Amino acid sequence: MTMRSILRGGQRLWRSWNPHAAAALLLLLALPPARHFLEASMTRHMLVQFPLLALAGFLLAPKLPLQWRTAVDRWNGYGITGLFATALMLAILMIPRVLDLALVDGRIELAKWLALVLCGAAVRLSWQPAGLLVQGFFLGNVLPMTAVVGYLFESSPTRVCNAYLLDDQAGLGRGLVGLTLATGLLWFGHLIVTLMQREAQALRTAPADDSAESSVP
């Protein structure tokens, strides 16, 4: 058994466990002790709970019924609609008033959870069809928005959320700025590697094409 076959087997096993992992993650996050712990801090609320809920949606997306994914593909050309909807929902969820309401209104809390799970699923279904150009456009809008929100949280002399202290707010601001920089650097590194691989592939195929043309009388 080769290493490649072992890796493929591991990938298939992981994909089969994706929905179970997502369900377990959602169940864990829904437990009152976990939910109260995460939402007791503004930093944990946005930098831990938000990504974990999106991760659950990301894991669930491939297991959606085929007819659902086919319907999504019809209106999600090049991943544009899914990524646009994700950017819009994230912008709404970063509004401080929404964070406050989610702590005291169960309907807002449920809407927040559904929105984040849908964001994760939308990214999973849209990222590959989007390609580098649309991915860059999406990140070029979301990352600066997140950095600006983080800067405002960190520099604001007053609390923007009634439920959280000023120090916690400033810590979240620094975390959002750091997350923005890290995400941007990771994607830029991915972009460079992808372009280098494409160029290497083009160079490998070019001599074969030239020799084929020269052999034609």
Rosetta blueprint (number, residue, H / E / L):
1 M L
2 T L
3 M H
4 R H
5 S H
6 I H
7 L H
8 R H
9 G H
10 G H
11 Q H
12 R H
13 L H
14 W H
15 R H
16 S H
17 W H
18 N H
19 P H
20 H H
21 A H
22 A H
23 A H
24 A H
25 L H
26 L H
27 L H
28 L H
29 L H
30 A H
31 L L
32 P H
33 P H
34 A H
35 R H
36 H H
37 F H
38 L H
39 E H
40 A L
41 S L
42 M H
43 T H
44 R H
45 H H
46 M H
47 L H
48 V H
49 Q H
50 F H
51 P H
52 L H
53 L H
54 A H
55 L H
56 A H
57 G H
58 F H
59 L H
60 L H
61 A H
62 P H
63 K H
64 L L
65 P L
66 L H
67 Q H
68 W H
69 R H
70 T H
71 A H
72 V H
73 D H
74 R H
75 W H
76 N L
77 G H
78 Y H
79 G H
80 I H
81 T H
82 G H
83 L H
84 F H
85 A H
86 T H
87 A H
88 L H
89 M H
90 L H
91 A H
92 I H
93 L H
94 M L
95 I L
96 P H
97 R H
98 V H
99 L H
100 D H
101 L H
102 A H
103 L H
104 V H
105 D L
106 G H
107 R H
108 I H
109 E H
110 L H
111 A H
112 K H
113 W H
114 L H
115 A H
116 L H
117 V H
118 L H
119 C H
120 G H
121 A H
122 A H
123 V H
124 R H
125 L H
126 S H
127 W H
128 Q H
129 P H
130 A H
131 G H
132 L H
133 L H
134 V H
135 Q H
136 G H
137 F H
138 F H
139 L H
140 G H
141 N H
142 V H
143 L H
144 P H
145 M H
146 T H
147 A H
148 V H
149 V H
150 G H
151 Y H
152 L H
153 F H
154 E H
155 S H
156 S L
157 P L
158 T L
159 R L
160 V L
161 C L
162 N L
163 A L
164 Y L
165 L L
166 L H
167 D H
168 D H
169 Q H
170 A H
171 G H
172 L H
173 G H
174 R H
175 G H
176 L H
177 V H
178 G H
179 L H
180 T H
181 L H
182 A H
183 T H
184 G H
185 L H
186 L H
187 W H
188 F H
189 G H
190 H H
191 L H
192 I H
193 V H
194 T H
195 L H
196 M H
197 Q H
198 R H
199 E H
200 A H
201 Q H
202 A H
203 L H
204 R H
205 T H
206 A H
207 P H
208 A H
209 D H
210 D H
211 S H
212 A H
213 E H
214 S H
215 S L
216 V L
217 P L
